[in-house]
Amino acid sequence: MKKKNFYVTTPIYYPSGNLHIGHSYTTTLADVICRYKKEDGFNTFFLTGSDEHGQKIELKAKENNLEPKEYVDNIVANFKYLWKLLNIDYSKFIRTTDVDHIESVQNIFSVLLEKDLIYPSKYKGEYCISCEEFLTSEQIIDNKFHSVCKKEFVMFEEESYMLRVSQFKKFLIDLFKKDFLEPENRKKEMLNNFINNELEDLSVTRINFSWGVQVLEDPKHVIYVWIDALSNYISALGYKNNSTNLMNDFWSENTEILQIIGKEITRFHSIYWPIILKSLDLRMPNKILSHGWILSKNDKMSKSLNNVIDPISVIKKYSSDALRFYISYNLPTYKDGNFTDELFIESFNTNLANNVGNLISRTSNMIIKYFDGLVPMVDMSNEKLYKKGDQAIYNFKKHMDLYNVSEAIDVALKLGQECNKYIEDVKPWDLQKNNKIEELKKVISLLHRNILILIYLLKPILVESTKKMFEQVGVDIDLINFKSFENNDYKVNKISDREIIFKRI
């Protein structure tokens, strides 16, 4: 049976400064889901990258006495350094300055121009340079500021090519009837604020700066950020360029396509991106997952409030796994989440140190103490806790298949809690003391199997710790998969390691 393909993308991030924890949120979610899909037998492709053109980059480079490409090169190197620290296992890092991408964007523009879906005109409106975004009336505060970034917008009027967005209203209404955009409140926002209102055509070129992809048919125009940026999701697969063509593998009907974004760019990904795909006669993604913001004590992070969290400092202080866990578990996608040192430490100590780490440590110590490090393998399939282990696998996969990462992790953690409670209830030390060895063997064997399940379920999240955890319970990480638990088909080595995996902070 041919494996199904899975394609996951993050937005391509803007290199006007170093990445913050919000970028780490999106990319970690994509990485966790992609790692899970690999474990579940999918061929996967994971794309991230950098969005390097535009007026803001041109101005920033000039301020730093650098050419735009030289300016972004330095920042992109920092992006890749962060992803390495965070154990992000992407398949490709795309840059909009890549020759192949530029070729795709120019060819896509030409196709849309030939179909008369892009036309020359003039555009006048409110424009936010910081966000590279034309604003609607709903996004304007006090006739002066952008509601998202709170910065002053400028009035913009110049010659521009326009995308015929207004022609696609029925298409969008039909698309939004499907389970295309999550969460539900984001879908309602797009319908109420944009789709069900008067859809305006979109300005897609600029002539007042030069740092961008030139229009082949009219070189004084550069292709505006959203056609340039959004096209990366298919240019990375070789669409309309000379690179290796992976479209048949990862943009086919046989592919599950997930695109993860922050809520502030939902309009571009759920309205303009589908219109571009429809115009090119290409399929839609299965899901646009639009997660919330990370707040600091209920305030949106911003440089002006001095509450922006540097993920590199968090990783260096606490570890990559600690940050990956907090992002994946404590920041559910359907709402805004909070990040503070206090919440971070509380979550780590409660869930990883006291629950997971404590369970592994106390069980491996009992195996060493009572059975000289050799795990007794006895039939325990009729035990209630055995069945809870199987149920945990089922529930975990059900949530992960719906991209509910936080809920899936909660399933695994609850299995750990059940096992810790089981130890307190059955008191293995009393069984040993009263020479009830056969019963003790069953208890230890049952705990060991459920710990293996727990570790395996957390494998996509706890990348650095998984190998150590498996070693502490005597199992080779490379020999465990979902099928291993169907017939308990795994080899257990003698246990001698007593290392504390997650030390309390």
C-alpha positions in Angstrom: 0.0 0.0 0.0 1.4 3.4 -1.1 2.1 5.8 1.8 0.1 8.9 2.0 1.9 12.2 1.7 1.7 15.1 4.3 2.8 18.7 3.6 3.0 21.3 6.4 4.0 24.9 6.1 4.7 27.8 8.4 4.5 31.4 7.2 7.8 32.7 5.8 9.0 35.1 8.4 10.0 38.7 7.8 13.7 39.4 8.5 13.4 43.0 9.8 14.8 41.8 13.2 15.4 38.6 15.2 12.6 36.1 15.6 10.6 36.1 18.9 8.7 33.4 20.7 5.6 33.9 18.5 7.5 32.6 15.5 8.8 29.7 17.6 5.2 28.8 18.4 4.1 28.4 14.8 7.2 26.6 13.8 7.3 24.2 16.8 3.6 23.3 16.1 4.5 22.4 12.5 7.5 20.4 13.6 5.6 18.4 16.2 2.8 17.6 13.8 5.2 16.7 11.1 7.2 14.4 13.4 4.0 12.7 14.4 3.0 12.1 10.8 6.3 10.5 10.1 5.8 8.2 13.1 2.3 7.4 11.6 3.8 6.3 8.3 3.4 9.3 6.1 5.9 10.7 3.6 6.4 14.3 4.8 7.6 17.6 3.6 7.9 20.5 6.0 8.5 24.0 4.7 9.5 27.2 6.5 11.6 30.2 5.3 11.9 34.0 5.1 10.0 36.7 3.3 12.8 39.1 2.2 11.3 41.7 -0.1 9.4 44.9 0.5 9.7 48.6 1.4 10.4 48.0 5.0 13.5 45.8 4.3 14.7 48.4 1.8 14.5 51.1 4.4 16.0 49.0 7.2 19.0 48.1 5.0 19.5 51.7 4.1 19.5 52.7 7.8 22.2 50.1 8.4 24.3 51.2 5.3 23.8 47.7 3.7 22.5 46.4 0.5 19.1 44.7 1.1 20.4 41.2 0.3 23.4 41.7 2.6 21.1 42.9 5.4 18.7 40.0 5.2 21.5 37.4 4.9 22.7 38.3 8.4 19.2 38.0 9.9 18.3 34.8 8.0 21.4 33.2 9.5 19.9 33.9 13.0 16.6 32.3 11.9 18.4 29.1 11.0 20.4 29.2 14.2 17.2 29.4 16.3 15.6 26.5 14.3 18.7 24.4 15.0 18.5 25.2 18.7 14.8 24.3 18.8 15.4 21.0 16.9 13.2 22.1 14.0 13.5 19.4 11.4 12.3 21.2 8.2 12.6 19.7 4.8 13.4 23.0 3.1 14.1 26.6 4.1 12.9 28.8 1.3 14.0 32.5 0.8 12.0 34.8 -1.5 15.4 35.9 -2.9 16.0 32.4 -4.2 16.3 32.3 -8.0 13.8 29.5 -8.3 11.2 31.3 -6.2 11.6 34.5 -8.2 11.1 32.6 -11.4 7.9 31.0 -10.0 6.5 34.4 -8.9 7.1 36.0 -12.2 5.5 33.2 -14.1 2.5 33.0 -11.7 2.0 36.8 -12.2 2.2 36.3 -16.0 -0.5 33.6 -15.9 -2.9 35.7 -13.9 -2.2 38.7 -16.1 -2.9 36.6 -19.2 -6.2 35.4 -17.7 -7.2 39.0 -17.0 -7.3 38.2 -13.3 -4.7 40.9 -12.8 -5.2 44.3 -14.5 -3.4 47.7 -14.5 -5.0 50.4 -12.5 -4.4 53.0 -9.8 -4.8 52.4 -6.1 -5.5 54.8 -3.3 -5.9 53.8 0.3 -4.5 53.5 3.8 -1.2 51.5 4.0 0.8 50.2 6.9 4.5 50.1 6.0 5.3 48.1 9.2 2.9 45.3 8.3 3.1 45.6 4.5 -0.7 45.7 4.4 -3.5 47.8 2.9 -6.0 48.5 5.6 -9.8 48.1 5.7 -12.0 50.5 7.7 -12.2 47.8 10.5 -8.5 47.9 10.9 -8.2 51.7 11.5 -8.1 53.4 14.9 -8.7 57.2 15.3 -8.3 57.7 11.5 -4.5 57.4 12.1 -3.3 54.0 13.4 -3.4 50.3 12.4 -5.3 48.4 14.9 -2.9 45.4 15.0 0.6 47.0 15.2 -0.8 50.4 16.6 1.6 52.3 14.2 0.6 55.2 12.1 -0.4 54.3 8.5 0.3 56.4 5.4 -2.0 57.4 2.6 -1.0 55.6 -0.5 -1.8 56.5 -4.1 0.0 55.2 -7.2 -0.2 53.2 -10.3 -0.7 49.5 -9.4 -1.7 46.2 -10.9 -4.8 44.8 -9.1 -6.0 41.2 -8.4 -9.7 40.7 -9.2 -10.6 39.6 -5.7 -14.2 40.8 -6.2 -14.9 38.1 -8.7 -14.4 35.3 -6.2 -17.1 36.1 -3.6 -19.2 33.0 -4.4 -16.1 30.8 -4.5 -15.1 32.0 -1.0 -18.5 31.6 0.4 -18.6 28.0 -0.8 -15.1 27.3 0.4 -15.9 28.6 3.9 -18.8 26.2 4.1 -16.2 23.5 4.3 -14.0 22.6 7.2 -11.2 24.7 5.7 -10.2 27.3 8.3 -9.9 26.8 12.1 -10.8 27.8 14.7 -14.4 28.6 14.1 -14.2 32.2 15.5 -11.6 33.0 12.9 -13.9 31.7 10.1 -16.7 33.9 11.4 -14.4 36.9 11.5 -13.3 36.5 7.9 -16.9 36.0 6.7 -18.3 39.0 8.7 -15.5 41.5 8.2 -14.5 40.7 4.6 -16.3 38.0 2.5 -19.9 39.0 3.3 -19.0 42.7 2.9 -18.0 44.3 -0.4 -14.8 42.4 -1.5 -12.3 44.9 -2.9 -9.7 44.1 -5.6 -6.2 43.8 -4.1 -3.2 45.9 -5.1 -0.4 43.5 -6.0 2.4 45.7 -7.3 4.3 48.8 -6.2 6.5 51.3 -8.1 7.8 53.5 -5.2 10.5 51.0 -4.2 12.7 48.6 -6.1 13.5 45.8 -3.6 11.2 43.0 -4.9 10.4 40.7 -7.8 10.0 42.6 -11.1 7.0 42.2 -13.3 8.3 40.7 -16.6 5.8 42.6 -18.7 6.3 45.9 -16.9 9.6 46.0 -15.0 9.0 49.4 -13.2 6.6 47.4 -11.1 7.7 45.0 -8.3 5.3 42.3 -7.3 3.8 43.2 -3.9 4.5 41.1 -0.9 1.4 38.9 -0.8 1.7 37.3 -4.2 5.4 37.1 -3.7 5.1 35.6 -0.2 2.1 33.3 -0.7 3.5 31.7 -3.8 6.4 30.3 -1.7 4.2 27.3 -0.7 4.2 26.0 -4.3 7.4 27.5 -5.6 9.2 25.5 -3.0 7.7 22.4 -4.7 9.0 23.4 -8.1 5.9 25.0 -9.4 6.7 27.0 -12.6 10.4 27.0 -12.1 13.4 24.8 -13.0 13.9 23.1 -9.6 12.9 19.5 -8.8 9.1 19.3 -9.3 7.5 17.9 -6.1 4.0 19.2 -6.9 2.7 15.7 -7.8 4.0 14.4 -4.5 3.0 17.2 -2.1 0.3 19.3 -3.8 -1.7 16.4 -5.3 -5.1 15.1 -4.2 -3.2 12.3 -2.4 -1.6 14.8 -0.1 -2.8 16.1 3.3 -1.9 19.8 3.3 -1.8 21.7 6.5 -0.8 25.4 6.6 -0.2 26.9 10.1 -0.3 30.7 10.6 -0.7 33.3 13.2 -4.1 34.9 13.4 -2.9 38.4 12.2 -2.3 37.0 8.7 -5.5 35.0 8.4 -7.1 37.2 5.8 -4.2 36.7 3.4 -4.1 33.0 3.8 -7.8 32.2 3.9 -9.0 34.7 1.2 -6.2 35.8 -1.2 -4.2 32.5 -1.2 -7.3 30.4 -2.1 -8.1 32.9 -4.9 -4.5 32.6 -6.3 -4.8 28.8 -6.2 -8.2 28.8 -7.8 -6.9 31.1 -10.5 -4.0 28.7 -11.2 -6.4 25.7 -11.3 -4.7 24.2 -8.2 -6.3 22.4 -5.3 -6.9 24.0 -1.9 -5.1 23.0 1.3 -7.0 20.7 3.6 -6.7 23.1 6.5 -5.5 26.6 7.4 -4.8 26.5 11.1 -4.8 30.0 12.5 -3.5 30.0 16.0 -3.8 32.8 18.6 -1.1 35.2 20.0 1.2 34.6 22.8 0.5 37.1 25.6 2.7 38.2 28.4 0.5 38.7 31.5 -2.5 39.2 29.1 -0.7 41.9 27.1 0.3 41.3 23.5 4.0 41.2 23.1 5.6 44.3 21.6 8.9 46.1 21.7 7.2 49.3 23.0 6.0 47.4 26.1 9.4 45.7 26.5 7.8 42.3 27.0 9.0 40.4 23.9 10.5 37.0 24.8 13.7 35.8 23.1 13.4 32.1 22.5 17.1 31.6 22.4 17.5 32.8 25.9 14.7 30.5 27.1 16.4 27.5 25.4 19.8 28.3 26.8 18.4 28.7 30.3 15.9 25.8 30.4 16.5 23.6 27.3 14.9 23.1 23.9 12.6 20.4 25.1 11.3 22.6 27.9 10.3 25.3 25.5 8.9 22.9 22.9 6.7 21.3 25.6 5.4 24.6 26.9 4.6 25.8 23.4 2.9 22.5 22.4 0.9 21.9 25.6 0.3 25.3 27.3 -0.6 27.3 24.2 -3.7 25.7 22.6 -4.3 26.9 19.1 -7.9 28.0 19.4 -7.2 30.9 21.8 -4.5 33.3 22.9 -2.1 31.9 25.4 0.1 33.4 28.1 3.8 33.0 28.6 5.5 34.1 31.8 8.5 32.6 33.7 6.1 31.6 36.5 3.7 29.7 34.2 6.6 28.1 32.4 8.3 26.8 35.5 5.0 25.6 37.0 4.2 23.7 33.9 7.7 22.1 33.6 7.7 21.0 37.3 4.2 19.7 37.3 4.1 17.9 34.1 7.7 16.9 33.2 9.5 16.7 36.6 6.7 15.5 38.9 4.7 13.4 36.5 6.8 12.0 33.6 10.3 12.1 35.1 9.2 10.9 38.5 7.2 8.0 37.0 10.2 6.8 34.9 12.6 7.2 37.8 10.6 5.4 40.5 9.7 2.5 38.1 13.2 2.0 36.8 14.5 2.1 40.4 12.0 -0.7 41.4 13.1 -2.8 38.4 16.7 -2.5 39.4 16.0 -3.1 43.1 13.5 -5.9 42.8 14.5 -7.7 39.6 18.2 -6.8 39.1 17.3 -4.5 36.2 15.5 -7.2 34.2 11.9 -6.3 33.4 9.5 -9.2 34.0 7.5 -9.8 30.9 4.2 -11.3 31.9 0.6 -11.2 30.5 -1.2 -8.2 31.9 -3.7 -7.7 28.9 -6.7 -8.1 31.1 -5.6 -5.4 33.5 -7.6 -2.1 33.5 -4.5 0.0 33.3 -3.3 -2.0 30.3 -6.4 -1.1 28.4 -6.0 2.5 29.4 -2.6 2.4 27.7 -4.2 1.2 24.5 -6.9 3.8 24.9 -4.3 6.5 25.3 -2.7 5.6 22.0 -6.1 5.8 20.3 -7.1 9.1 21.8 -3.7 10.7 21.2 -3.8 9.8 17.5 -7.4 11.0 17.3 -6.4 14.5 18.6 -3.2 14.7 16.6 -5.0 13.8 13.4 -7.2 16.8 14.1 -4.1 18.9 14.8 -5.2 19.3 18.4 -1.6 19.1 19.8 -2.3 20.4 23.3 -5.2 18.0 23.8 -3.1 15.1 22.5 -0.3 15.8 25.0 -2.9 16.0 27.8 -3.9 12.4 26.9 -0.3 11.3 27.4 0.1 13.2 30.6 -3.1 11.7 32.1 -1.7 8.2 31.4 1.4 9.2 33.4 -0.9 10.4 36.2 -2.8 7.2 36.2 0.4 5.2 36.5 1.7 7.3 39.4 -1.6 6.9 41.2 -1.5 3.1 40.5 1.9 2.9 42.2 0.5 4.6 45.3 -2.6 2.4 45.3 -0.9 -1.0 44.8 2.2 -0.2 46.8 4.8 -2.5 45.0 7.1 -2.2 48.0 4.5 -4.0 50.1 4.2 -6.7 47.5 7.9 -7.2 47.7 7.9 -7.2 51.4 5.1 -9.8 51.6 6.8 -12.0 49.0 3.9 -11.6 46.4 6.4 -11.8 43.6 4.1 -12.9 40.8 1.7 -10.0 41.5 4.7 -7.7 41.7 5.9 -8.9 38.3 2.5 -8.1 36.8 2.6 -4.6 38.3 6.1 -3.8 37.1 5.4 -5.2 33.6 2.2 -3.2 33.4 3.9 0.1 34.5 6.8 -0.5 32.1 4.6 -0.9 29.1 2.6 2.2 29.9 5.8 4.2 30.4 6.9 3.1 26.9 3.6 4.3 25.5 3.9 7.6 27.4 7.5 8.2 26.2 6.6 7.3 22.6 3.6 9.6 22.5 5.7 12.5 23.7 8.5 11.7 21.2 7.5 14.4 18.7 7.7 17.0 21.4 10.6 16.0 23.6 13.2 15.5 20.9 16.3 15.7 23.0 15.0 13.7 26.0 13.3 10.8 24.3 16.5 8.8 23.7 17.5 9.2 27.4 14.0 8.2 28.6 13.9 5.0 26.4 17.4 4.1 27.6 16.3 4.5 31.2 13.6 1.9 30.7 15.9 -0.4 28.6 14.5 0.0 25.1 16.1 1.1 21.9 14.4 4.2 20.5 14.7 3.0 16.9 12.8 -0.2 17.6 9.6 1.4 18.9 6.6 2.4 16.7 2.8 2.4 17.0 2.7 -1.2 15.9 5.1 -2.2 18.7 2.3 -2.0 21.3 -0.2 -4.2 19.4 1.6 -7.4 20.4 4.2 -5.9 22.8 6.7 -6.6 20.1 9.8 -4.9 21.5 13.1 -6.1 23.2 13.9 -4.8 26.7 17.5 -4.6 27.8 18.8 -4.8 31.3 18.2 -1.5 33.1 21.0 0.2 35.1 20.6 3.9 34.4 19.3 6.0 37.4 19.6 9.4 35.9 16.9 12.0 36.7 15.6 13.0 33.3 13.7 16.2 34.2 15.1 18.0 37.3 12.8 20.4 39.0 13.5 24.1 38.2 
